[in-house]
Amino acid sequence: MNREEIKVELLKIIDPYIDEKEVTTSISEQSDLINDLNINSAHLVDIVLDIEEKFDIMIEDDFIGKMDTVGNALDIIEEKLNG
């Protein structure tokens, strides 16, 4: 699975947790999950669980804190898939 395919799946996972749907059209790898997309920390945990299930990977707690942007989340998913 390449980065673009992972990104498409990641955005599908994130979408239900975004209240302001107008921001979905401007999501980039630099988009901050909490500050730009207004995803609260409780939902961030749900997103991580959804990511783990979708990609059949395990994301340790210390990686969760590093998943602050879409790009960083993609980096972690890629690392886990290729690890």
N, C-alpha and C positions, 0 to 999 in steps of 0.2 A: 504494500500500500504506500503510495507516494504522499508527499506533504500536502498536495492539493486535495487528494482524496480524504486524508485525515481531517483537513480543515473543513471540508464539506460536512463530514460526520460530526465534528466538534460543534459547528454552528447549529446543526440540528439539535444537538443535546442542549446547548445554551439557550436557544430561542424561547422555550417555554418559561424560562426564568427572567426574561426581559420584559418589564412592564411597559416601557416606552418603546413601542414597536418601530417608531420612526428612526431610532438609532441603528436598527438592524441593517439599514441600507448603507451605512458608513462604517461598518466593522472592518478593521484592518488588523494586522498582526500587532500593531502598536496599541490597540484598544485595551484599556485597563478594565478588567472585569468588574471591579467594584466602583471605581470612579467614573468611568465612561459609560458603562452599560448598566450601572446602578443595580448590580446583583449583590444581595446582602450575603453576609458570611455564612449564614445557615444554608442558603441556597448553593453556595460554593461547595459545601460538603456534599449536597445532593448531586451537584454536577460531577464531582470527583467520583462518586459512587456510580453514576451513569456511565462515565468514561471507562471506569474499571470493567463494568459489565459489557459495554459495547466492544471494547478492544481486547477483552480477556487479559487484562494486565492488573498488577497491584501497584498502587501509588502510595508510598510510605508518607507518614505525616510530615517529615522534613521537606518533602517535595511539594506538598500542598501550599506551603507558604511562598514557594517560588512561582506558583501558577498565578501570577498577578496580571499578566497580559495574555491575549490570545496567542501571540507568538511564543511566549514562554511555555504555555500549556502544550502547544504543538511540539516544542522541543522535547518536553518531558515525555509526551506520548511516543514520539519517534524513538527516543532513547530506550524506552521500555519495550517497544515492539522489536527493535533491533538488538536489544541486549541479550 
